Amino acid sequence: MSAEILTYLLIGVLVFGFFWEKLLSFLNNKQPVPDIPPSLKDHLDQDKLRKAKEYQKENFWFGLLTGTVSFLITLIFIGLGWFGKIDIWVNSFEISPLLQSVVFFALIFIGSDLLSLPFDYYGTFVIEEKYGFNKTTVKTFFADKFKGYLLSMIIGGGLLILFLWLIHQMGENFWWQFWIIAAVFMVFVNLFYTSIILPLFNKLTPLEEGPLKKRIVAYAKSVDFPLSNIYVMDGSKRSSKANAFFSGFGKQKKVVLFDTLIEQHTEDELVAVLAHEVGHYKKRHIIWGMVASILQIGLLLFVLAQFIFNEQMSLALGGQEWSVELNLIGFIMLFSPISMLIGIVMNWLSRKNEFEADAYARDTFAGKPLAEALKTLSVKSLSNINPHPWFVFVNYSHPPLLERLDKLENKI
């Protein structure tokens, strides 16, 4: 395939992806404000529903603006060959090809992040602030950015250098060697995320002794789930939204509850939320999710190996000769439709897993307190209770609230 045809193909894929994403968002945004469902009459009124719709609309228009800016800039870079121009300029440096590639990606990363910075700031300090969610200070906002840069340099930069080195040294066989490295890295992160990475951004405190901890430990023992690592995270440092999650395996497994979650829910509801998280573990969702992610990375790397040495791809992006960095950018763009299809399948599996974890919590503890917790979480976060089915099918990793309540409340 010639460089010219590849250029048009890249533009076509970019245009299709942009308009498909915005069409789904538009359909979701046009969904009417529903009547209050009977199951939510004690939690919702029409004013709250309208406020949730206003929050959704504001995020839609803001997402349309940011997405359009990103789309147009990428389109310009492809059409005018600016990716190639940057690559040619970097290649003029008297450093090794490996370092040239690293410098190229560093420039792209810095440029992209600087472009998104004002939008991130507006989203946090205007939109989230307007609807009462933001608790982040300006100091914390920029501290998070700085820590993110450091992690990107140390972890992301290290993996990138290793990845590029394998491409240069191993040729088309690089893919399975880096796949092994990526798999080991994913397992390591899952084991030690809450011990090493998360504390860089949030404070984790062991759940204090008291009635809540006793009930959690008692429930865990009742389902043969030995648990001593229960932590409270200062989620209120950044947002009033609440959450909980489970991480790790064996002795490294931890349950993390946001402090906002503890503030907003009864003990029964908190134990029900924990039971849901235990359900993910008992149903092996975490392991199978990791296996699926590792297989997905393997597929991506295998397909990449078939494209990475194609000189026409580099020429299509404005390069003068074969360039590993230009081919990587081209591949990411061309692979995006396949990524979307994989994402749809992964989201479907995730929704299925959420239903199973809900059922586990209902069967081993109780369905009513979990339903109440879900209602409170949804109402307080101004969630959309009437999303468009297509938007759900493509983008939702969790089932819509009313579907979850229907399955829970009809079997309590």
C-alpha positions, 0 to 999 in steps of 0.5 A: 500500500502506497504512502499516499493511500495510507495517509488517506486511510489514517485520516479516514479512520480518525474521522470515523472514530471521532464522529462515531464517538460524538454520535453516541455522546449526542444520542446519550445527551438527547435522552429525556429526563425520565419520571422518577422510577418507583425504586428511587422515589425515596432518593430522587426528586425532579430537581435532582433529576434536572440537576443530573441532566444539566451535569450530563449536558455540561460534560457533553459540550465540554467533551465535544470541545476538547474532543474537537480540538484534539481531533483537529490538531491530530488531523492537521499533524497528519495532513501537513506531515508535522509528525514527520517534520518533528521526527526529521528534526529529532533525527538531526540530533547527534545521539543514538537512534534509541534516544532519538525515539525517546526524545520524539515521544517525550516531545509528543507527550509534553505537547499533548499534556500541555494542550490538555492542561487548561481543559483538565483545570477547567473540568476540575475547578469549574465544572466539578466545582459548580456541581459540588464535587471538587475538593482538590486544591490548586496545589494538589492539582499541580502536585498530582501533575508533577508526580504523574510526570515523574512516574511517566519518566521512571516507569513509562520511560523505562518500559518505552526504552526497553520496548524500543530496544527490543524492536531494534535488536530483535526485529519482528520477534520483539513482540512475544518478548515484550509481551512476557515483560508486559505480563510480568509488569501487570501482575506486579502492579496489581500486587503492589499498586496499593502499596507503592503507587497509590500512596504517592497520591493518597493517604491510606489508613487502616480501618480503625477498630470498631463496629464496622471493622468487626462486621466486615471481618465477620462477614469475610470469615463467613465466606472463607475470605481471610482479610486483615488489610482493610484501608480507608483512602482520603478520597475527599482530598479530591472529590466528594464522590465515593468508591471502593475497590479490591486489589492484589492476591494472597497476602497482598490483597487489600480492600480500600474504602473511600472516606466519602463512602464511609461518611455516606452509607450505613454499616449494612450498606458498607458491608454489602459493598464489601460483599460485592467486592469479595464477589469479584474475587470469589468469581475470579473476575480479577484473575480472568480480567487480568488474563484478558488484558494480557491476551489483548496486549499480546494481540496488539503486539503481534499485529504491531509486529506486522506493521512496525517495519513498513517504510510506507507508514513512516512516509505517510506521516511525513517522514523521509525514511523508515521510523519506528516512532512514526510507525508506532503512531500510525499503528495506534491510529489504524488499530483504534477500530479494533481497539473499539471492538475489543473495548465493547467485548471487555465492557460487556464482560465487565457488566456481566461480572458486575451482575454476578458480584451483585448476586454474590453479595445478595446471596451471601449477605443481603440485596437490600442494603446493596441496592440502597448503597447503589441508589445513594452512590448514583444520586450523589454522583448525579449519574445518568439513570436514563442512558442511551442503549447504544452508549451503554453497549459501547462505553459502560463497564458497569450496568445502568443503575435501574438494571442492577436494581431490577435484578437485586430488588426482584430477588431480595 
